Amino acid sequence: MTPEAQAREALKRGDIPAAAAAAKAMISADEDEPAGYFLLGIAAAEAGQIGKAIPLVEAAVERGPEAEHLAQLAKLLILLRRDGEAAAAARKAMAMKPGDARTCDTIGCVFTRLGDHEGSVEPFRSAVAADPDNLDYRYNLAAASSFTGRIQDALTHYEAILAADPGNARAHYALAIASRQTADVNHISRLKTALSESQKPGDGLRIRYALAKELEDIGDPEAFTYLAAANDEHKRSLRYDFAQDDAIFDAIETLFTEPRCKALPGAGNPEKAPIFIVGMPRTGTTLVDRILSSHPDVESAGEMQAMPLAVKRLAATSSRTVIDPATVMASCDIDPAKIGDLYLAQAGHHRHEGTARFTDKLPANFLYIGHIARALPHAKIVCLRRNPMDTVWSNYKNLFASQSAYYAYSYDLLDTARYYERFDRLMAMWDRLFPGLVLQLSYEALVADQEGQTRLLLEHCDLEWNESCLTFHENSAAVATPSAAQVRRPINADGVGKWRTHEAALQPARIFFEQHSIPID
């Protein structure tokens, strides 16, 4: 067995020291051969040493670029949020027309992380063509197909996964949310069987969410039973305490009202391109993003972490979380212009040429409105507001990304109501501090008066009227949120008042809102 084969075999079985030793032997034998540096870098990455791994893989690329090496370099760079370099490496790898499935899938995953879902389709297709029995590769292709509106392709791939692995919980959940189910066409019986046979940790969670979604689609109140069981389990696994978010809200309110922090230094970056769409999730943010990005002068940059990361990096706190009280308070001393500059540099990697404006649709940016106001004083901000009870219900019934730093509150009804109350209070503070900066747009009003509210929206964003904003559902751009199916249909009132289907079960939230004088009708 050659040293390269030895190193690769050691990596497969998880023997990092043996892989590193074989790779070092390769380098000693020939310092100009790229494979040794590449495999030593991969061994370092497998040991969790990403910072050490990148220079080694870069050394391999310098000695003669290969698609596999470039793809893995892109993957490592994206882990460190070096998006521009990752994109360049992934594009170079793809241009070399790789034939092996793993490299193609890696390229597709990098494009996905960059928000380029359309770009991810070709490498994912190539991965499946090279290794059609690999269900992970097929799942990635199915998800990319769903995001880009190729719904029938996505459904076909999910069904192929379930034919090979009937208990595949990811595919069950993805299939359930890919389209609206009906009383005649649904997967409820199959899902109940899969739930009874599920064994792996986390599988029951996803299948219960899938069941709840399909039962909700057909108007069956049994949906709440499955949803409550799933949420109770997930909250326990996260070990979430609302005090964590409470402390963040307290820190933000303190930061922007303390005399020391009221007058942050600097004038900010004068760029006018960004339009921030913020609010509680599942309240119409994706809908507004589609409306705005249907305008010829606007493109959607997706749900970027650019603002949270800019604040975190410049605050230079040691915590592993993107936002926490220490990071919030440390941001008091940052020159706002530096935040604006870093934000725009990061956002640039998610933009394409040809449009003057772009949307940033990270809902949790409502936490950063104070920073945005000072770092990008000419940016526009739109905050979606929805009936509090519908907001609670829409958050509670959604399975957000398990590692999300923002939405751990949503797996408990009262936690979600508490979070809404703090959100509501914070938005009132932003209005006092920065009057007129934020357009608080009612989801219900938008549904009831599409053209009138769209005109109001465009006017706030300094955009000329354009009829295409009314036909947002014809927009072919990718959508990578749970609202993907809804925003490909014309505007409708289906989501208005949905909480009343489960009015009895949602009473704890209703009582909470009444106690805090938050109107729900």
Secondary structure as the mmCIF struct_conf table of DSSP 4:
data_model
#
loop_
_struct_conf.conf_type_id
_struct_conf.id
_struct_conf.beg_label_comp_id
_struct_conf.beg_label_asym_id
_struct_conf.beg_label_seq_id
_struct_conf.end_label_comp_id
_struct_conf.end_label_asym_id
_struct_conf.end_label_seq_id
HELX_RH_AL_P HELX_RH_AL_P1 PRO A 3 LYS A 12
TURN_TY1_P TURN_TY1_P1 ARG A 13 GLY A 14
HELX_RH_AL_P HELX_RH_AL_P2 ILE A 16 ALA A 29
TURN_TY1_P TURN_TY1_P2 GLU A 31 ASP A 32
HELX_RH_AL_P HELX_RH_AL_P3 PRO A 34 GLU A 46
TURN_TY1_P TURN_TY1_P3 ALA A 47 GLY A 48
HELX_RH_AL_P HELX_RH_AL_P4 ILE A 50 GLU A 62
TURN_TY1_P TURN_TY1_P4 ARG A 63 ARG A 63
BEND BEND1 GLY A 64 GLY A 64
HELX_RH_AL_P HELX_RH_AL_P5 ALA A 67 LEU A 79
TURN_TY1_P TURN_TY1_P5 LEU A 80 ARG A 81
HELX_RH_AL_P HELX_RH_AL_P6 ASP A 83 ALA A 95
TURN_TY1_P TURN_TY1_P6 MET A 96 MET A 96
BEND BEND2 ASP A 100 ASP A 100
HELX_RH_AL_P HELX_RH_AL_P7 ALA A 101 ARG A 113
TURN_TY1_P TURN_TY1_P7 LEU A 114 GLY A 115
HELX_RH_AL_P HELX_RH_AL_P8 HIS A 117 ALA A 130
TURN_TY1_P TURN_TY1_P8 PRO A 132 ASP A 133
HELX_RH_AL_P HELX_RH_AL_P9 LEU A 135 PHE A 147
TURN_TY1_P TURN_TY1_P9 THR A 148 GLY A 149
HELX_RH_AL_P HELX_RH_AL_P10 ILE A 151 ALA A 164
TURN_TY1_P TURN_TY1_P10 PRO A 166 GLY A 167
HELX_RH_AL_P HELX_RH_AL_P11 ALA A 169 ALA A 178
BEND BEND3 SER A 179 SER A 179
BEND BEND4 ALA A 183 VAL A 185
HELX_RH_AL_P HELX_RH_AL_P12 ILE A 188 GLU A 197
BEND BEND5 LYS A 200 LYS A 200
TURN_TY1_P TURN_TY1_P11 PRO A 201 GLY A 202
HELX_RH_AL_P HELX_RH_AL_P13 ASP A 203 ASP A 217
TURN_TY1_P TURN_TY1_P12 ILE A 218 GLY A 219
TURN_TY1_P TURN_TY1_P13 PRO A 221 GLU A 222
HELX_RH_AL_P HELX_RH_AL_P14 ALA A 223 LEU A 238
TURN_TY1_P TURN_TY1_P14 ARG A 239 ARG A 239
TURN_TY1_P TURN_TY1_P15 PHE A 242 PHE A 242
HELX_RH_AL_P HELX_RH_AL_P15 ALA A 243 LEU A 255
TURN_TY1_P TURN_TY1_P16 PHE A 256 THR A 257
BEND BEND6 GLU A 258 GLU A 258
HELX_RH_AL_P HELX_RH_AL_P16 PRO A 259 LYS A 262
BEND BEND7 ALA A 263 ALA A 263
BEND BEND8 PRO A 265 GLY A 266
STRN STRN1 PRO A 274 GLY A 279
BEND BEND9 MET A 280 MET A 280
TURN_TY1_P TURN_TY1_P17 PRO A 281 ARG A 282
BEND BEND10 THR A 283 GLY A 284
HELX_RH_AL_P HELX_RH_AL_P17 THR A 285 SER A 293
TURN_TY1_P TURN_TY1_P18 SER A 294 SER A 294
BEND BEND11 HIS A 295 HIS A 295
TURN_TY1_P TURN_TY1_P19 PRO A 296 ASP A 297
STRN STRN2 VAL A 298 SER A 300
BEND BEND12 GLU A 303 GLU A 303
HELX_RH_AL_P HELX_RH_AL_P18 ALA A 306 ALA A 315
TURN_TY1_P TURN_TY1_P20 ALA A 316 ALA A 316
BEND BEND13 ARG A 320 ILE A 323
HELX_RH_AL_P HELX_RH_AL_P19 PRO A 325 ALA A 330
HELX_RH_3T_P HELX_RH_3T_P1 SER A 331 ASP A 333
BEND BEND14 ILE A 334 ILE A 334
HELX_RH_AL_P HELX_RH_AL_P20 PRO A 336 GLY A 348
TURN_TY1_P TURN_TY1_P21 HIS A 349 HIS A 350
TURN_TY1_P TURN_TY1_P22 GLU A 353 GLY A 354
BEND BEND15 ALA A 356 ALA A 356
STRN STRN3 ARG A 357 ASP A 360
HELX_RH_3T_P HELX_RH_3T_P2 PRO A 363 TYR A 368
HELX_RH_AL_P HELX_RH_AL_P21 ILE A 369 ALA A 375
BEND BEND16 LEU A 376 LEU A 376
TURN_TY1_P TURN_TY1_P23 PRO A 377 HIS A 378
STRN STRN4 LYS A 380 ARG A 385
HELX_RH_AL_P HELX_RH_AL_P22 PRO A 388 TYR A 396
TURN_TY1_P TURN_TY1_P24 LYS A 397 LYS A 397
TURN_TY1_P TURN_TY1_P25 SER A 402 GLN A 403
BEND BEND17 ALA A 405 TYR A 406
HELX_RH_3T_P HELX_RH_3T_P3 ALA A 408 TYR A 411
BEND BEND18 ASP A 412 ASP A 412
HELX_RH_AL_P HELX_RH_AL_P23 LEU A 413 LEU A 433
BEND BEND19 PHE A 434 PHE A 434
TURN_TY1_P TURN_TY1_P26 PRO A 435 GLY A 436
BEND BEND20 LEU A 437 LEU A 437
STRN STRN5 VAL A 438 SER A 442
HELX_RH_AL_P HELX_RH_AL_P24 TYR A 443 ALA A 448
HELX_RH_AL_P HELX_RH_AL_P25 GLN A 450 HIS A 460
TURN_TY1_P TURN_TY1_P27 CYS A 461 ASP A 462
HELX_RH_3T_P HELX_RH_3T_P4 GLU A 467 GLU A 474
BEND BEND21 ALA A 477 ALA A 477
BEND BEND22 THR A 481 THR A 481
TURN_TY1_P TURN_TY1_P28 PRO A 482 ALA A 485
HELX_RH_3T_P HELX_RH_3T_P5 GLN A 486 ARG A 488
BEND BEND23 ARG A 489 ARG A 489
BEND BEND24 ALA A 493 ALA A 493
TURN_TY1_P TURN_TY1_P29 ASP A 494 GLY A 497
HELX_RH_3T_P HELX_RH_3T_P6 LYS A 498 HIS A 502
TURN_TY1_P TURN_TY1_P30 GLU A 503 LEU A 506
HELX_RH_AL_P HELX_RH_AL_P26 GLN A 507 GLN A 515
TURN_TY1_P TURN_TY1_P31 HIS A 516 SER A 517
#
